[in-house]
Amino acid sequence: MSRRNDFDVAILGGGLAGLTAALQLGDERPATRIAVVEKRSHPVPDTAHKVGESVAEVAAIYLKDMLGLEDYLAEHQHRKMGLRWFCSNGDNRDISERVEFGSMRYSPLYNFHVDRGALENHLGELVAERGVRFIDGARVRDVEMGGAAHRVLVDRNGQSEEIAADWVIDSTGRQGLLRHKLGIGIDLHIDTDACWFRIPYQLMVDEWCDDSAWRAQVPTGTRWKSTISFVGEGYWVWVINLGSGTASVGVVADPRYVPFERIRRYDALLDWLREVEPQLAGYLPEDEDQLLDFMKRRRFAQTCTRSFSRDRWAVTGEAACFVDPLYSTGLDFTAVGNTLAVDLITRSLDGAPAAEIRARVRSHNRTMAGLLTFSTPTFEGQLGVYGDPQVTGAKFIWDNMSYFSIMLNMFKNGLIVDPAFGKQIQDQLALNTQMNSYMQERFREWSSEAWDARSAGVPLGKDAFWGDLFFTAAGTLTRDELAAHVETSVARLHSISREMVVRMCEAAGRPVPDDPFAHVPVARDDLLEWAAYSGERRPFSLEDDSEITWHVHPAPLSAV
Ligand SMILES: Cc1cc2nc3c(=O)[nH]c(=O)nc-3n(C[C@H](O)[C@H](O)[C@H](O)COP(=O)(O)OP(=O)(O)OC[C@H]3O[C@@H](n4cnc5c(N)ncnc54)[C@H](O)[C@@H]3O)c2cc1C
């Protein structure tokens, strides 16, 4: 039997993207009649549910501040201590001998590791409490688009149901229902594979070495709370400890360096890890049946030609795009996509003129496309770089500077949805994108066999560098302040880029190329210092009592 229900918005897929979109829509426009259709039955398993457990700063602001989940996250999930990278050194048997990038203290920006199932269960309850019709255990078979209302055809318990809705949001994740139906999918040229698994205990990396000096470098003794990446040529391995007392471990690899065969089954993976990451391998279960799960995926980077349409549909979450997990930006894209979709839908339901909706659709599609155009070179063909700690250091600084100074502040201050603001700063954003592409090419070049720029040292951000990034994003900026901050940030990125290029070329005995961005102002902030490679164990100590200081642990690099 077929029943018909009328809603303002039907959300296809009740994973993280769909459930947060429902919550955000309901918060911003309480009268909205919303249905969420989710294939799986709730409650789902708390842990070992889905991949995507590390929450970066944009998504953390979205979840805790915009959706009001701060108390829930603090009580039930794991507060993360930022990113922590261990570069390869020699045989990787001693964590204390590796070059380490990571914070000595918690940054003022909260972020989290989440047990995805627990979070989705909580969100499912929350949306239902707020009047959303959450239809779990139900599969969307098709959507008939157009007409006065879209018709969503749903199968549940052997029955068919039809939902009529003004707007449809596709958040079916990888399945990408509308992406396939409308033929709007594109594969990005990022050739990486991944596998991941969950284990029933945490990996306490602080205890992997008895060296008290090494332990004392992070006085809180909480390296294990970071999103940890063990990086090497052509791969990185994540360790994400979770609030449930379990850990998620995953490998992302470029098949030119690590054939998929080596990671696609747990036994093969463990053999490979014993070769390249023997210390980590020693802490992992011997047999697959001791794991909570084991998953794999080939070439996961994809997107859509557009995410929003004046024909009253939107695509968000992984259905809209996923580039790369390295900086945990998957949920950031979800936060931005949902926020743009909610802006459009609430205006449309409130009767905004068609011309305004058309203009916003264009602008929001440009924003998503701009983010992707900016981000893609950061990951495209970049895994080879991670065999070289010096270039890894340069890239780490560069990538973080771009993320924290511009994207995070635009999102935090609510201006990512403002077409006029986007227009105002579009030249700065275009420059930022061009400089990023240029620098990502340099990182690939510098990490090639033909280059030896070791005498340049490893670039590090001074306290002022990190302080500016973290504290600016922790505060609020007015529209004018943000416009000025974007301009300053682009000037800073320019000066950092120039400093890196000149120093690396001179150290390698190569001609210094002309500056393609000579027309861009330079900020004379002197934000970097360069640590020599040496056997000295020299964490950068706190010079004042500021909350944050980043340190590198420059170990002798026997590998180079
Ligand atoms: C290897 C890897 C590592 C990652 N690590 C991170 C990370 O650390 N941090 C991060 O932010 N992101 C990460 N991501 C990205 C992250 O996993 C995704 O961004 C996130 O899971 C997307 O959530 P979503 O709600 O869009 O999709 P999903 O969580 O997949 O939800 C989609 C939902 O739609 C439902 N569905 C599908 N089809 C139908 C249908 N026909 N009818 C009804 N329901 C349907 C599914 O059951 C599912 O619940 C990673 C991705 C990969 C591949």
The ligand as an ORCA input file, in Angstrom:
! r2SCAN-3c Opt
* xyz 0 1
  C      39.388      6.557      4.295
  C      38.553      7.703      4.751
  C      38.849      8.369      5.927
  C      38.089      9.465      6.337
  N      38.428     10.130      7.478
  C      37.769     11.252      7.792
  C      38.091     11.976      8.971
  O      38.942     11.575      9.766
  N      37.420     13.124      9.230
  C      36.442     13.584      8.393
  O      35.897     14.647      8.655
  N      36.067     12.886      7.317
  C      36.700     11.750      6.997
  N      36.300     11.030      5.929
  C      35.118     11.475      5.196
  C      33.894     11.048      5.953
  O      33.862      9.657      6.070
  C      32.695     11.491      5.242
  O      32.820     12.848      4.963
  C      31.444     11.307      6.086
  O      31.314     10.002      6.551
  C      30.291     11.635      5.219
  O      29.093     11.567      5.948
  P      27.769     11.505      5.121
  O      26.665     11.662      6.077
  O      27.864     12.367      3.932
  O      27.776     10.019      4.539
  P      27.448      8.683      5.335
  O      27.888      8.765      6.717
  O      27.933      7.574      4.480
  O      25.859      8.678      5.361
  C      25.085      8.388      4.233
  C      23.832      7.699      4.749
  O      22.934      7.516      3.678
  C      22.303      6.269      3.845
  N      21.826      5.865      2.519
  C      22.558      5.576      1.425
  N      21.735      5.267      0.404
  C      20.470      5.356      0.871
  C      19.199      5.152      0.284
  N      19.052      4.785     -0.997
  N      18.117      5.312      1.055
  C      18.229      5.692      2.365
  N      19.417      5.906      2.955
  C      20.529      5.745      2.214
  C      23.380      5.363      4.404
  O      22.841      4.273      5.116
  C      24.135      6.323      5.309
  O      23.751      6.271      6.660
  C      37.010      9.890      5.542
  C      36.676      9.200      4.370
  C      37.439      8.124      3.972
  C      37.090      7.414      2.701
*
